[in-house]
Amino acid sequence: MSRAGNCFDNAVAENFFATLKRERVYRAYYRTRAEAQTDLFHYIEVFSNCQRWHSDNDQMCPDQFESVSFP
């Protein structure tokens, strides 16, 4: 939740949800809520966190980035 008058508080979350919708939701047709939940869980936990490269993480996926020790 953003503070009143500060539009930048939600920038990261808004960017993530825009990417999620563009890459997964708008390209799929879900017959049931359970099917949608399973697909979105797979996208977030398997693809986005473990395989998809992120420019803010030196082109590493979040799991790789967090396992790298920084001095």
CHARMM internal coordinates of N, CA and C (Angstrom, degrees):
IC EDIT
DIST 1 N 1 CA 1.4531
DIST 1 CA 1 C 1.5208
ANGL 1 N 1 CA 1 C 108.58
DIST 1 C 2 N 1.2562
ANGL 1 CA 1 C 2 N 114.63
DIHE 1 N 1 CA 1 C 2 N 138.14
DIST 2 N 2 CA 1.4510
ANGL 1 C 2 N 2 CA 119.77
DIHE 1 CA 1 C 2 N 2 CA -177.90
DIST 2 CA 2 C 1.5301
ANGL 2 N 2 CA 2 C 110.67
DIHE 1 C 2 N 2 CA 2 C -90.46
DIST 2 C 3 N 1.2981
ANGL 2 CA 2 C 3 N 113.90
DIHE 2 N 2 CA 2 C 3 N 152.03
DIST 3 N 3 CA 1.4616
ANGL 2 C 3 N 3 CA 118.71
DIHE 2 CA 2 C 3 N 3 CA 173.35
DIST 3 CA 3 C 1.5236
ANGL 3 N 3 CA 3 C 108.16
DIHE 2 C 3 N 3 CA 3 C -73.00
DIST 3 C 4 N 1.2824
ANGL 3 CA 3 C 4 N 116.17
DIHE 3 N 3 CA 3 C 4 N 155.86
DIST 4 N 4 CA 1.4645
ANGL 3 C 4 N 4 CA 119.82
DIHE 3 CA 3 C 4 N 4 CA 179.45
DIST 4 CA 4 C 1.5194
ANGL 4 N 4 CA 4 C 110.14
DIHE 3 C 4 N 4 CA 4 C -61.94
DIST 4 C 5 N 1.3196
ANGL 4 CA 4 C 5 N 116.32
DIHE 4 N 4 CA 4 C 5 N 128.55
DIST 5 N 5 CA 1.4548
ANGL 4 C 5 N 5 CA 121.35
DIHE 4 CA 4 C 5 N 5 CA 176.95
DIST 5 CA 5 C 1.5146
ANGL 5 N 5 CA 5 C 114.93
DIHE 4 C 5 N 5 CA 5 C 82.05
DIST 5 C 6 N 1.3389
ANGL 5 CA 5 C 6 N 118.90
DIHE 5 N 5 CA 5 C 6 N 5.39
DIST 6 N 6 CA 1.4662
ANGL 5 C 6 N 6 CA 120.36
DIHE 5 CA 5 C 6 N 6 CA -179.65
DIST 6 CA 6 C 1.5297
ANGL 6 N 6 CA 6 C 109.13
DIHE 5 C 6 N 6 CA 6 C -122.36
DIST 6 C 7 N 1.3080
ANGL 6 CA 6 C 7 N 115.93
DIHE 6 N 6 CA 6 C 7 N 97.26
DIST 7 N 7 CA 1.4628
ANGL 6 C 7 N 7 CA 120.63
DIHE 6 CA 6 C 7 N 7 CA -175.12
DIST 7 CA 7 C 1.5278
ANGL 7 N 7 CA 7 C 112.70
DIHE 6 C 7 N 7 CA 7 C -76.34
DIST 7 C 8 N 1.3166
ANGL 7 CA 7 C 8 N 118.86
DIHE 7 N 7 CA 7 C 8 N -12.70
DIST 8 N 8 CA 1.4599
ANGL 7 C 8 N 8 CA 120.95
DIHE 7 CA 7 C 8 N 8 CA -175.35
DIST 8 CA 8 C 1.5238
ANGL 8 N 8 CA 8 C 113.58
DIHE 7 C 8 N 8 CA 8 C -85.59
DIST 8 C 9 N 1.3216
ANGL 8 CA 8 C 9 N 118.80
DIHE 8 N 8 CA 8 C 9 N -10.55
DIST 9 N 9 CA 1.4570
ANGL 8 C 9 N 9 CA 121.56
DIHE 8 CA 8 C 9 N 9 CA -179.91
DIST 9 CA 9 C 1.5222
ANGL 9 N 9 CA 9 C 111.97
DIHE 8 C 9 N 9 CA 9 C -61.63
DIST 9 C 10 N 1.3097
ANGL 9 CA 9 C 10 N 118.18
DIHE 9 N 9 CA 9 C 10 N -35.93
DIST 10 N 10 CA 1.4595
ANGL 9 C 10 N 10 CA 121.79
DIHE 9 CA 9 C 10 N 10 CA -175.50
DIST 10 CA 10 C 1.5272
ANGL 10 N 10 CA 10 C 113.57
DIHE 9 C 10 N 10 CA 10 C -99.95
DIST 10 C 11 N 1.2968
ANGL 10 CA 10 C 11 N 119.11
DIHE 10 N 10 CA 10 C 11 N 10.71
DIST 11 N 11 CA 1.4682
ANGL 10 C 11 N 11 CA 121.69
DIHE 10 CA 10 C 11 N 11 CA -173.63
DIST 11 CA 11 C 1.5265
ANGL 11 N 11 CA 11 C 112.28
DIHE 10 C 11 N 11 CA 11 C -59.38
DIST 11 C 12 N 1.3148
ANGL 11 CA 11 C 12 N 118.37
DIHE 11 N 11 CA 11 C 12 N -43.20
DIST 12 N 12 CA 1.4661
ANGL 11 C 12 N 12 CA 121.08
DIHE 11 CA 11 C 12 N 12 CA -178.36
DIST 12 CA 12 C 1.5209
ANGL 12 N 12 CA 12 C 110.77
DIHE 11 C 12 N 12 CA 12 C -66.54
DIST 12 C 13 N 1.3144
ANGL 12 CA 12 C 13 N 117.34
DIHE 12 N 12 CA 12 C 13 N -45.61
DIST 13 N 13 CA 1.4633
ANGL 12 C 13 N 13 CA 121.22
DIHE 12 CA 12 C 13 N 13 CA 179.23
DIST 13 CA 13 C 1.5239
ANGL 13 N 13 CA 13 C 111.07
DIHE 12 C 13 N 13 CA 13 C -64.69
DIST 13 C 14 N 1.3288
ANGL 13 CA 13 C 14 N 117.27
DIHE 13 N 13 CA 13 C 14 N -42.44
DIST 14 N 14 CA 1.4589
ANGL 13 C 14 N 14 CA 120.64
DIHE 13 CA 13 C 14 N 14 CA 179.54
DIST 14 CA 14 C 1.5290
ANGL 14 N 14 CA 14 C 110.77
DIHE 13 C 14 N 14 CA 14 C -63.29
DIST 14 C 15 N 1.3234
ANGL 14 CA 14 C 15 N 117.49
DIHE 14 N 14 CA 14 C 15 N -39.56
DIST 15 N 15 CA 1.4561
ANGL 14 C 15 N 15 CA 121.29
DIHE 14 CA 14 C 15 N 15 CA 178.32
DIST 15 CA 15 C 1.5308
ANGL 15 N 15 CA 15 C 110.81
DIHE 14 C 15 N 15 CA 15 C -64.91
DIST 15 C 16 N 1.3300
ANGL 15 CA 15 C 16 N 116.92
DIHE 15 N 15 CA 15 C 16 N -42.59
DIST 16 N 16 CA 1.4562
ANGL 15 C 16 N 16 CA 120.28
DIHE 15 CA 15 C 16 N 16 CA 179.13
DIST 16 CA 16 C 1.5244
ANGL 16 N 16 CA 16 C 111.09
DIHE 15 C 16 N 16 CA 16 C -61.62
DIST 16 C 17 N 1.3275
ANGL 16 CA 16 C 17 N 117.37
DIHE 16 N 16 CA 16 C 17 N -47.72
DIST 17 N 17 CA 1.4655
ANGL 16 C 17 N 17 CA 120.26
DIHE 16 CA 16 C 17 N 17 CA -177.98
DIST 17 CA 17 C 1.5242
ANGL 17 N 17 CA 17 C 111.50
DIHE 16 C 17 N 17 CA 17 C -66.96
DIST 17 C 18 N 1.3188
ANGL 17 CA 17 C 18 N 118.07
DIHE 17 N 17 CA 17 C 18 N -34.04
DIST 18 N 18 CA 1.4697
ANGL 17 C 18 N 18 CA 120.23
DIHE 17 CA 17 C 18 N 18 CA 175.93
DIST 18 CA 18 C 1.5215
ANGL 18 N 18 CA 18 C 110.21
DIHE 17 C 18 N 18 CA 18 C -64.45
DIST 18 C 19 N 1.3279
ANGL 18 CA 18 C 19 N 117.42
DIHE 18 N 18 CA 18 C 19 N -42.20
DIST 19 N 19 CA 1.4607
ANGL 18 C 19 N 19 CA 121.56
DIHE 18 CA 18 C 19 N 19 CA 177.74
DIST 19 CA 19 C 1.5208
ANGL 19 N 19 CA 19 C 111.06
DIHE 18 C 19 N 19 CA 19 C -65.79
DIST 19 C 20 N 1.3169
ANGL 19 CA 19 C 20 N 117.25
DIHE 19 N 19 CA 19 C 20 N -43.46
DIST 20 N 20 CA 1.4634
ANGL 19 C 20 N 20 CA 121.89
DIHE 19 CA 19 C 20 N 20 CA 177.93
DIST 20 CA 20 C 1.5271
ANGL 20 N 20 CA 20 C 110.99
DIHE 19 C 20 N 20 CA 20 C -57.80
DIST 20 C 21 N 1.3085
ANGL 20 CA 20 C 21 N 116.40
DIHE 20 N 20 CA 20 C 21 N -46.96
DIST 21 N 21 CA 1.4597
ANGL 20 C 21 N 21 CA 119.99
DIHE 20 CA 20 C 21 N 21 CA -179.95
DIST 21 CA 21 C 1.5238
ANGL 21 N 21 CA 21 C 111.20
DIHE 20 C 21 N 21 CA 21 C -65.36
DIST 21 C 22 N 1.3261
ANGL 21 CA 21 C 22 N 117.40
DIHE 21 N 21 CA 21 C 22 N -45.03
DIST 22 N 22 CA 1.4637
ANGL 21 C 22 N 22 CA 121.56
DIHE 21 CA 21 C 22 N 22 CA -177.70
DIST 22 CA 22 C 1.5245
ANGL 22 N 22 CA 22 C 111.89
DIHE 21 C 22 N 22 CA 22 C -65.18
DIST 22 C 23 N 1.3355
ANGL 22 CA 22 C 23 N 117.38
DIHE 22 N 22 CA 22 C 23 N -44.08
DIST 23 N 23 CA 1.4593
ANGL 22 C 23 N 23 CA 120.90
DIHE 22 CA 22 C 23 N 23 CA -174.21
DIST 23 CA 23 C 1.5211
ANGL 23 N 23 CA 23 C 114.18
DIHE 22 C 23 N 23 CA 23 C -85.52
DIST 23 C 24 N 1.3297
ANGL 23 CA 23 C 24 N 118.32
DIHE 23 N 23 CA 23 C 24 N -23.06
DIST 24 N 24 CA 1.4659
ANGL 23 C 24 N 24 CA 118.54
DIHE 23 CA 23 C 24 N 24 CA -174.12
DIST 24 CA 24 C 1.5277
ANGL 24 N 24 CA 24 C 113.33
DIHE 23 C 24 N 24 CA 24 C -128.14
DIST 24 C 25 N 1.3028
ANGL 24 CA 24 C 25 N 117.82
DIHE 24 N 24 CA 24 C 25 N -57.49
DIST 25 N 25 CA 1.4652
ANGL 24 C 25 N 25 CA 120.86
DIHE 24 CA 24 C 25 N 25 CA -169.32
DIST 25 CA 25 C 1.5269
ANGL 25 N 25 CA 25 C 112.00
DIHE 24 C 25 N 25 CA 25 C -65.22
DIST 25 C 26 N 1.3271
ANGL 25 CA 25 C 26 N 117.96
DIHE 25 N 25 CA 25 C 26 N -46.55
DIST 26 N 26 CA 1.4656
ANGL 25 C 26 N 26 CA 119.91
DIHE 25 CA 25 C 26 N 26 CA -177.14
DIST 26 CA 26 C 1.5214
ANGL 26 N 26 CA 26 C 112.64
DIHE 25 C 26 N 26 CA 26 C -72.32
DIST 26 C 27 N 1.3203
ANGL 26 CA 26 C 27 N 118.59
DIHE 26 N 26 CA 26 C 27 N -12.80
DIST 27 N 27 CA 1.4630
ANGL 26 C 27 N 27 CA 122.36
DIHE 26 CA 26 C 27 N 27 CA 179.77
DIST 27 CA 27 C 1.5263
ANGL 27 N 27 CA 27 C 112.71
DIHE 26 C 27 N 27 CA 27 C -98.35
DIST 27 C 28 N 1.3096
ANGL 27 CA 27 C 28 N 117.90
DIHE 27 N 27 CA 27 C 28 N -1.60
DIST 28 N 28 CA 1.4650
ANGL 27 C 28 N 28 CA 120.94
DIHE 27 CA 27 C 28 N 28 CA -173.90
DIST 28 CA 28 C 1.5207
ANGL 28 N 28 CA 28 C 110.82
DIHE 27 C 28 N 28 CA 28 C -123.00
DIST 28 C 29 N 1.3096
ANGL 28 CA 28 C 29 N 114.34
DIHE 28 N 28 CA 28 C 29 N 156.37
DIST 29 N 29 CA 1.4662
ANGL 28 C 29 N 29 CA 121.60
DIHE 28 CA 28 C 29 N 29 CA 171.99
DIST 29 CA 29 C 1.5233
ANGL 29 N 29 CA 29 C 106.72
DIHE 28 C 29 N 29 CA 29 C -121.98
DIST 29 C 30 N 1.3122
ANGL 29 CA 29 C 30 N 117.11
DIHE 29 N 29 CA 29 C 30 N 120.78
DIST 30 N 30 CA 1.4517
ANGL 29 C 30 N 30 CA 121.92
DIHE 29 CA 29 C 30 N 30 CA -177.85
DIST 30 CA 30 C 1.5218
ANGL 30 N 30 CA 30 C 109.70
DIHE 29 C 30 N 30 CA 30 C -104.30
DIST 30 C 31 N 1.3177
ANGL 30 CA 30 C 31 N 116.28
DIHE 30 N 30 CA 30 C 31 N 127.75
DIST 31 N 31 CA 1.4634
ANGL 30 C 31 N 31 CA 120.69
DIHE 30 CA 30 C 31 N 31 CA 179.50
DIST 31 CA 31 C 1.5204
ANGL 31 N 31 CA 31 C 112.22
DIHE 30 C 31 N 31 CA 31 C -82.43
DIST 31 C 32 N 1.3353
ANGL 31 CA 31 C 32 N 116.43
DIHE 31 N 31 CA 31 C 32 N -30.40
DIST 32 N 32 CA 1.4564
ANGL 31 C 32 N 32 CA 120.20
DIHE 31 CA 31 C 32 N 32 CA -179.69
DIST 32 CA 32 C 1.5321
ANGL 32 N 32 CA 32 C 109.70
DIHE 31 C 32 N 32 CA 32 C -134.78
DIST 32 C 33 N 1.3044
ANGL 32 CA 32 C 33 N 115.40
DIHE 32 N 32 CA 32 C 33 N 162.19
DIST 33 N 33 CA 1.4614
ANGL 32 C 33 N 33 CA 120.39
DIHE 32 CA 32 C 33 N 33 CA 176.79
DIST 33 CA 33 C 1.5311
ANGL 33 N 33 CA 33 C 110.56
DIHE 32 C 33 N 33 CA 33 C -64.71
DIST 33 C 34 N 1.3285
ANGL 33 CA 33 C 34 N 116.73
DIHE 33 N 33 CA 33 C 34 N -38.37
DIST 34 N 34 CA 1.4689
ANGL 33 C 34 N 34 CA 120.86
DIHE 33 CA 33 C 34 N 34 CA 179.47
DIST 34 CA 34 C 1.5311
ANGL 34 N 34 CA 34 C 110.75
DIHE 33 C 34 N 34 CA 34 C -63.08
DIST 34 C 35 N 1.3129
ANGL 34 CA 34 C 35 N 116.92
DIHE 34 N 34 CA 34 C 35 N -39.58
DIST 35 N 35 CA 1.4649
ANGL 34 C 35 N 35 CA 120.61
DIHE 34 CA 34 C 35 N 35 CA 177.70
DIST 35 CA 35 C 1.5334
ANGL 35 N 35 CA 35 C 110.47
DIHE 34 C 35 N 35 CA 35 C -63.40
DIST 35 C 36 N 1.3126
ANGL 35 CA 35 C 36 N 117.25
DIHE 35 N 35 CA 35 C 36 N -41.09
DIST 36 N 36 CA 1.4638
ANGL 35 C 36 N 36 CA 121.29
DIHE 35 CA 35 C 36 N 36 CA 177.71
DIST 36 CA 36 C 1.5305
ANGL 36 N 36 CA 36 C 110.95
DIHE 35 C 36 N 36 CA 36 C -65.36
DIST 36 C 37 N 1.3223
ANGL 36 CA 36 C 37 N 116.85
DIHE 36 N 36 CA 36 C 37 N -44.03
DIST 37 N 37 CA 1.4633
ANGL 36 C 37 N 37 CA 120.19
DIHE 36 CA 36 C 37 N 37 CA -179.87
DIST 37 CA 37 C 1.5284
ANGL 37 N 37 CA 37 C 111.26
DIHE 36 C 37 N 37 CA 37 C -62.38
DIST 37 C 38 N 1.3216
ANGL 37 CA 37 C 38 N 116.80
DIHE 37 N 37 CA 37 C 38 N -42.48
DIST 38 N 38 CA 1.4581
ANGL 37 C 38 N 38 CA 120.73
DIHE 37 CA 37 C 38 N 38 CA 179.78
DIST 38 CA 38 C 1.5240
ANGL 38 N 38 CA 38 C 110.80
DIHE 37 C 38 N 38 CA 38 C -64.35
DIST 38 C 39 N 1.3175
ANGL 38 CA 38 C 39 N 116.86
DIHE 38 N 38 CA 38 C 39 N -44.03
DIST 39 N 39 CA 1.4587
ANGL 38 C 39 N 39 CA 120.61
DIHE 38 CA 38 C 39 N 39 CA -179.13
DIST 39 CA 39 C 1.5265
ANGL 39 N 39 CA 39 C 111.65
DIHE 38 C 39 N 39 CA 39 C -65.60
DIST 39 C 40 N 1.3247
ANGL 39 CA 39 C 40 N 117.09
DIHE 39 N 39 CA 39 C 40 N -43.17
DIST 40 N 40 CA 1.4623
ANGL 39 C 40 N 40 CA 120.25
DIHE 39 CA 39 C 40 N 40 CA -179.96
DIST 40 CA 40 C 1.5260
ANGL 40 N 40 CA 40 C 111.54
DIHE 39 C 40 N 40 CA 40 C -68.79
DIST 40 C 41 N 1.3286
ANGL 40 CA 40 C 41 N 117.10
DIHE 40 N 40 CA 40 C 41 N -37.49
DIST 41 N 41 CA 1.4636
ANGL 40 C 41 N 41 CA 119.94
DIHE 40 CA 40 C 41 N 41 CA 175.49
DIST 41 CA 41 C 1.5273
ANGL 41 N 41 CA 41 C 109.92
DIHE 40 C 41 N 41 CA 41 C -60.39
DIST 41 C 42 N 1.3240
ANGL 41 CA 41 C 42 N 116.62
DIHE 41 N 41 CA 41 C 42 N -45.85
DIST 42 N 42 CA 1.4642
ANGL 41 C 42 N 42 CA 121.02
DIHE 41 CA 41 C 42 N 42 CA 179.11
DIST 42 CA 42 C 1.5272
ANGL 42 N 42 CA 42 C 110.74
DIHE 41 C 42 N 42 CA 42 C -61.25
DIST 42 C 43 N 1.3195
ANGL 42 CA 42 C 43 N 117.08
DIHE 42 N 42 CA 42 C 43 N -43.10
DIST 43 N 43 CA 1.4691
ANGL 42 C 43 N 43 CA 120.23
DIHE 42 CA 42 C 43 N 43 CA 179.77
DIST 43 CA 43 C 1.5255
ANGL 43 N 43 CA 43 C 111.16
DIHE 42 C 43 N 43 CA 43 C -60.82
DIST 43 C 44 N 1.3215
ANGL 43 CA 43 C 44 N 116.49
DIHE 43 N 43 CA 43 C 44 N -46.59
DIST 44 N 44 CA 1.4690
ANGL 43 C 44 N 44 CA 120.05
DIHE 43 CA 43 C 44 N 44 CA -175.43
DIST 44 CA 44 C 1.5235
ANGL 44 N 44 CA 44 C 111.50
DIHE 43 C 44 N 44 CA 44 C -73.98
DIST 44 C 45 N 1.3318
ANGL 44 CA 44 C 45 N 117.54
DIHE 44 N 44 CA 44 C 45 N -53.41
DIST 45 N 45 CA 1.4588
ANGL 44 C 45 N 45 CA 121.27
DIHE 44 CA 44 C 45 N 45 CA -172.73
DIST 45 CA 45 C 1.5240
ANGL 45 N 45 CA 45 C 114.17
DIHE 44 C 45 N 45 CA 45 C -77.15
DIST 45 C 46 N 1.3119
ANGL 45 CA 45 C 46 N 117.76
DIHE 45 N 45 CA 45 C 46 N -34.43
DIST 46 N 46 CA 1.4641
ANGL 45 C 46 N 46 CA 119.99
DIHE 45 CA 45 C 46 N 46 CA -175.99
DIST 46 CA 46 C 1.5189
ANGL 46 N 46 CA 46 C 111.23
DIHE 45 C 46 N 46 CA 46 C -96.99
DIST 46 C 47 N 1.3186
ANGL 46 CA 46 C 47 N 117.19
DIHE 46 N 46 CA 46 C 47 N -51.23
DIST 47 N 47 CA 1.4621
ANGL 46 C 47 N 47 CA 119.27
DIHE 46 CA 46 C 47 N 47 CA -175.05
DIST 47 CA 47 C 1.5221
ANGL 47 N 47 CA 47 C 112.57
DIHE 46 C 47 N 47 CA 47 C -82.01
DIST 47 C 48 N 1.3217
ANGL 47 CA 47 C 48 N 117.54
DIHE 47 N 47 CA 47 C 48 N -59.25
DIST 48 N 48 CA 1.4631
ANGL 47 C 48 N 48 CA 120.23
DIHE 47 CA 47 C 48 N 48 CA -172.80
DIST 48 CA 48 C 1.5214
ANGL 48 N 48 CA 48 C 112.87
DIHE 47 C 48 N 48 CA 48 C -64.93
DIST 48 C 49 N 1.3232
ANGL 48 CA 48 C 49 N 118.07
DIHE 48 N 48 CA 48 C 49 N -41.93
DIST 49 N 49 CA 1.4658
ANGL 48 C 49 N 49 CA 120.69
DIHE 48 CA 48 C 49 N 49 CA -177.19
DIST 49 CA 49 C 1.5260
ANGL 49 N 49 CA 49 C 113.92
DIHE 48 C 49 N 49 CA 49 C -83.68
DIST 49 C 50 N 1.3277
ANGL 49 CA 49 C 50 N 118.12
DIHE 49 N 49 CA 49 C 50 N -24.59
DIST 50 N 50 CA 1.4660
ANGL 49 C 50 N 50 CA 119.85
DIHE 49 CA 49 C 50 N 50 CA -172.45
DIST 50 CA 50 C 1.5258
ANGL 50 N 50 CA 50 C 114.73
DIHE 49 C 50 N 50 CA 50 C -115.51
DIST 50 C 51 N 1.3280
ANGL 50 CA 50 C 51 N 118.57
DIHE 50 N 50 CA 50 C 51 N -17.85
DIST 51 N 51 CA 1.4554
ANGL 50 C 51 N 51 CA 119.47
DIHE 50 CA 50 C 51 N 51 CA -175.45
DIST 51 CA 51 C 1.5254
ANGL 51 N 51 CA 51 C 113.90
DIHE 50 C 51 N 51 CA 51 C -127.26
DIST 51 C 52 N 1.3113
ANGL 51 CA 51 C 52 N 118.11
DIHE 51 N 51 CA 51 C 52 N -37.02
DIST 52 N 52 CA 1.4640
ANGL 51 C 52 N 52 CA 121.57
DIHE 51 CA 51 C 52 N 52 CA -173.36
DIST 52 CA 52 C 1.5242
ANGL 52 N 52 CA 52 C 110.44
DIHE 51 C 52 N 52 CA 52 C -74.29
DIST 52 C 53 N 1.3190
ANGL 52 CA 52 C 53 N 115.37
DIHE 52 N 52 CA 52 C 53 N 127.69
DIST 53 N 53 CA 1.4622
ANGL 52 C 53 N 53 CA 120.11
DIHE 52 CA 52 C 53 N 53 CA 177.82
DIST 53 CA 53 C 1.5180
ANGL 53 N 53 CA 53 C 109.65
DIHE 52 C 53 N 53 CA 53 C -76.42
DIST 53 C 54 N 1.3372
ANGL 53 CA 53 C 54 N 115.86
DIHE 53 N 53 CA 53 C 54 N 144.42
DIST 54 N 54 CA 1.4584
ANGL 53 C 54 N 54 CA 121.77
DIHE 53 CA 53 C 54 N 54 CA 179.34
DIST 54 CA 54 C 1.5241
ANGL 54 N 54 CA 54 C 108.85
DIHE 53 C 54 N 54 CA 54 C -122.27
DIST 54 C 55 N 1.3086
ANGL 54 CA 54 C 55 N 117.13
DIHE 54 N 54 CA 54 C 55 N 130.70
DIST 55 N 55 CA 1.4603
ANGL 54 C 55 N 55 CA 121.06
DIHE 54 CA 54 C 55 N 55 CA -176.40
DIST 55 CA 55 C 1.5284
ANGL 55 N 55 CA 55 C 112.28
DIHE 54 C 55 N 55 CA 55 C -64.14
DIST 55 C 56 N 1.3210
ANGL 55 CA 55 C 56 N 118.30
DIHE 55 N 55 CA 55 C 56 N -31.21
DIST 56 N 56 CA 1.4670
ANGL 55 C 56 N 56 CA 120.49
DIHE 55 CA 55 C 56 N 56 CA 179.33
DIST 56 CA 56 C 1.5271
ANGL 56 N 56 CA 56 C 112.61
DIHE 55 C 56 N 56 CA 56 C -74.54
DIST 56 C 57 N 1.3281
ANGL 56 CA 56 C 57 N 117.76
DIHE 56 N 56 CA 56 C 57 N -11.23
DIST 57 N 57 CA 1.4643
ANGL 56 C 57 N 57 CA 122.17
DIHE 56 CA 56 C 57 N 57 CA -179.45
DIST 57 CA 57 C 1.5220
ANGL 57 N 57 CA 57 C 111.83
DIHE 56 C 57 N 57 CA 57 C -108.92
DIST 57 C 58 N 1.3020
ANGL 57 CA 57 C 58 N 117.95
DIHE 57 N 57 CA 57 C 58 N 34.34
DIST 58 N 58 CA 1.4735
ANGL 57 C 58 N 58 CA 122.07
DIHE 57 CA 57 C 58 N 58 CA -179.05
DIST 58 CA 58 C 1.5251
ANGL 58 N 58 CA 58 C 111.37
DIHE 57 C 58 N 58 CA 58 C 55.15
DIST 58 C 59 N 1.3290
ANGL 58 CA 58 C 59 N 116.65
DIHE 58 N 58 CA 58 C 59 N 41.90
DIST 59 N 59 CA 1.4668
ANGL 58 C 59 N 59 CA 123.93
DIHE 58 CA 58 C 59 N 59 CA 178.88
DIST 59 CA 59 C 1.5285
ANGL 59 N 59 CA 59 C 112.86
DIHE 58 C 59 N 59 CA 59 C 59.66
DIST 59 C 60 N 1.3245
ANGL 59 CA 59 C 60 N 116.54
DIHE 59 N 59 CA 59 C 60 N 33.67
DIST 60 N 60 CA 1.4620
ANGL 59 C 60 N 60 CA 121.87
DIHE 59 CA 59 C 60 N 60 CA 174.23
DIST 60 CA 60 C 1.5187
ANGL 60 N 60 CA 60 C 108.50
DIHE 59 C 60 N 60 CA 60 C -116.22
DIST 60 C 61 N 1.3217
ANGL 60 CA 60 C 61 N 115.96
DIHE 60 N 60 CA 60 C 61 N 155.39
DIST 61 N 61 CA 1.4562
ANGL 60 C 61 N 61 CA 118.59
DIHE 60 CA 60 C 61 N 61 CA 173.43
DIST 61 CA 61 C 1.5324
ANGL 61 N 61 CA 61 C 107.80
DIHE 60 C 61 N 61 CA 61 C -75.40
DIST 61 C 62 N 1.3292
ANGL 61 CA 61 C 62 N 118.39
DIHE 61 N 61 CA 61 C 62 N 159.09
DIST 62 N 62 CA 1.4643
ANGL 61 C 62 N 62 CA 120.42
DIHE 61 CA 61 C 62 N 62 CA -176.74
DIST 62 CA 62 C 1.5278
ANGL 62 N 62 CA 62 C 114.40
DIHE 61 C 62 N 62 CA 62 C -56.21
DIST 62 C 63 N 1.3318
ANGL 62 CA 62 C 63 N 117.96
DIHE 62 N 62 CA 62 C 63 N -38.64
DIST 63 N 63 CA 1.4634
ANGL 62 C 63 N 63 CA 119.53
DIHE 62 CA 62 C 63 N 63 CA 179.01
DIST 63 CA 63 C 1.5220
ANGL 63 N 63 CA 63 C 111.74
DIHE 62 C 63 N 63 CA 63 C -62.34
DIST 63 C 64 N 1.3228
ANGL 63 CA 63 C 64 N 117.38
DIHE 63 N 63 CA 63 C 64 N -43.23
DIST 64 N 64 CA 1.4677
ANGL 63 C 64 N 64 CA 120.93
DIHE 63 CA 63 C 64 N 64 CA 178.19
DIST 64 CA 64 C 1.5197
ANGL 64 N 64 CA 64 C 110.50
DIHE 63 C 64 N 64 CA 64 C -65.69
DIST 64 C 65 N 1.3270
ANGL 64 CA 64 C 65 N 116.58
DIHE 64 N 64 CA 64 C 65 N -43.85
DIST 65 N 65 CA 1.4526
ANGL 64 C 65 N 65 CA 121.47
DIHE 64 CA 64 C 65 N 65 CA -177.62
DIST 65 CA 65 C 1.5221
ANGL 65 N 65 CA 65 C 111.61
DIHE 64 C 65 N 65 CA 65 C -60.35
DIST 65 C 66 N 1.3341
ANGL 65 CA 65 C 66 N 116.82
DIHE 65 N 65 CA 65 C 66 N -41.49
DIST 66 N 66 CA 1.4655
ANGL 65 C 66 N 66 CA 119.81
DIHE 65 CA 65 C 66 N 66 CA -179.10
DIST 66 CA 66 C 1.5315
ANGL 66 N 66 CA 66 C 112.60
DIHE 65 C 66 N 66 CA 66 C -73.29
DIST 66 C 67 N 1.3247
ANGL 66 CA 66 C 67 N 117.43
DIHE 66 N 66 CA 66 C 67 N -22.39
DIST 67 N 67 CA 1.4611
ANGL 66 C 67 N 67 CA 119.38
DIHE 66 CA 66 C 67 N 67 CA -179.41
DIST 67 CA 67 C 1.5341
ANGL 67 N 67 CA 67 C 112.15
DIHE 66 C 67 N 67 CA 67 C -84.98
DIST 67 C 68 N 1.3197
ANGL 67 CA 67 C 68 N 117.81
DIHE 67 N 67 CA 67 C 68 N -13.55
DIST 68 N 68 CA 1.4591
ANGL 67 C 68 N 68 CA 121.85
DIHE 67 CA 67 C 68 N 68 CA 179.06
DIST 68 CA 68 C 1.5201
ANGL 68 N 68 CA 68 C 108.15
DIHE 67 C 68 N 68 CA 68 C -78.47
DIST 68 C 69 N 1.3105
ANGL 68 CA 68 C 69 N 116.03
DIHE 68 N 68 CA 68 C 69 N 130.22
DIST 69 N 69 CA 1.4648
ANGL 68 C 69 N 69 CA 118.69
DIHE 68 CA 68 C 69 N 69 CA 178.02
DIST 69 CA 69 C 1.5172
ANGL 69 N 69 CA 69 C 109.08
DIHE 68 C 69 N 69 CA 69 C -90.53
DIST 69 C 70 N 1.3158
ANGL 69 CA 69 C 70 N 115.47
DIHE 69 N 69 CA 69 C 70 N 130.53
DIST 70 N 70 CA 1.4478
ANGL 69 C 70 N 70 CA 121.28
DIHE 69 CA 69 C 70 N 70 CA 179.81
DIST 70 CA 70 C 1.5204
ANGL 70 N 70 CA 70 C 109.04
DIHE 69 C 70 N 70 CA 70 C -105.82
DIST 70 C 71 N 1.3243
ANGL 70 CA 70 C 71 N 116.50
DIHE 70 N 70 CA 70 C 71 N 141.37
DIST 71 N 71 CA 1.4704
ANGL 70 C 71 N 71 CA 119.22
DIHE 70 CA 70 C 71 N 71 CA -179.10
DIST 71 CA 71 C 1.5019
ANGL 71 N 71 CA 71 C 112.82
DIHE 70 C 71 N 71 CA 71 C -67.63
END
COOR INIT
IC SEED 1 N 1 CA 1 C
IC BUILD
